[in-house]
C-alpha cells in the first residue's frame, strides 16, 4: 500500500480491501461513511483473546443474525450476505487492532485473512467493503 493523505474512494468498489489509516483519517472516515450512504460498523478488539471471544465480539458489534454459527466459515457467510443491512456498501473499522495484533498475532492474522476474503467478494459483486485499522506509529499509512 502506498502512503497517502486522502481516504480511499468510498464510491468505488475497487477501493475494497484492508487499509491502515492515521487517527485523523479514521475520524474523517467515521464522518464521511454515513454521509455517502454507506454502513459504518466498528469491531472493538479489546478483550478478544481467542476464537470464541472473537466470534462473540463480531456477533454483537457487526449486527450478525441469530443464526450466526460462531466460527470462521459462518463469519464469512454472514459478512458476504449482510442482507439485513440495506446499504450500498460497508466500512468496518477495527478498534484496538495494534494491541490485539501484538498480543494475539495468529488470531489477528486469521481475522485479516477472513476479512480480506470478504472484501474481495464484495468488490467482485460491485460493492464497497473497506476494512480500516489504525496505523502503528512507525507504519506507513495508506
N, C-alpha and C positions, 0 to 999 in steps of 0.2 A: 504494500500500500504506500502511496505517496503522501507526503506531508502537504496539508492544505489548510487554509484558514476558513474555508467555507464548508457548509454542511453538504452531505450528499444530496443529490437531486431527488426530492421526495415525490416528484411527479413522474419519475422514470423507473419502471420495474427493473431495469438493468442495474440500478443502484442497490438492489437487494444483496445482502451479504452481511459480514461481520466487520464492524469498524470500531476503532478506539478513538475517542474524542476527548478534548480538554473539558474541564469543568464548565467553562463558559459555553462551549459548544453544546454540551449536554443540556444546559439551561435553555439555550436557544432552541434546541430540538424539542424540548418539552413544550415550549410556546408555539412553535411552528406546526407541529404534528396535528393537533386538533384543528387549527386554522385551515389546514389543507384537506380536512375531511377524512383524516386517517385515524385509526385506532391506536392510542398510546397505551402500552402495557409496561409495567415495571415489575421486575423479579428481584426482590431483595434476597441476597445470598448469605446474609448474616445468620448464623445458626444452622446452616446446611453443612452436614458433616459426613453424610453417607447417601446412598441412592434413595432409601425410603424418605429421608428428610428433604432431598431434592425434589422428589415427585410430589410430596406434600406441599412444598412451597409453590411449585408450579401449579398444582391443582387450585390452591387458594388464590394466588396472585394473578394467574392468567385466565381466570374465569372459566376453567375447564368444566365440562359437563359431569354430572354424577356418575356416568358410566366410564369415566376415565379409569384405566386399569393400573395406574401407578407403576409403570415400567417403561423402559426406553421405547419399545415399539408403540405402545399406547400413547406416549407423549408425542411422537412423530405423527401418529394417526390423527390425534386431536389437532395438532398445530397445522396440519395440512388439510384440515376441514374448516374449522372456525366459522361454520355456517350460522352459529348463534350470534356472531358479531357482524352486523350489517355495515360494511365499510368497504372502501376501495383499496385499502392497504393497511399495513401494520408496522408499527415501530415498537420494538421491545428494548427497554433499557435494563441492563444487568447492573444492579446496585451492589456495592461492596465486592466487586469482582476481583480487585487486586489482592486483598487479604484472603479471599476464598481460594484463589488460584495458588497462592503461596502455601496455604495450609492443606489444600487438597488438590494437588496438581492432576492426578488421574481423573478425579471426578470433574474437574474443570475442563479437562480435555474431552471427556465424554460429552459434557453439556455442549461444548463448542462444536463437536462433530455432529451431534443431533441437530443443533440449530442451523448449521451450515446446510445440511440436507433439506431442512425446511425452507431456508432462504432460496435455494436452488429450485425447489419445487414451485414456489410462488413466482419466482422470476420466469420460469418456463410457462406458467399459467398467465403471465402478463400482469401480475400484481406485485406491488412492493411488499417485501418483508425484510426490514432492516433491523439488525441487532447491534446495539451500541453499548460499549462499556467505557469506563474512564481509563485514559491512557496513564500508564505508570509515569512518574516524573521524568525518568530517563528514557522513556519510549517515545519515538516519534508518533505523532497523531496523524490520522488520515481524515 
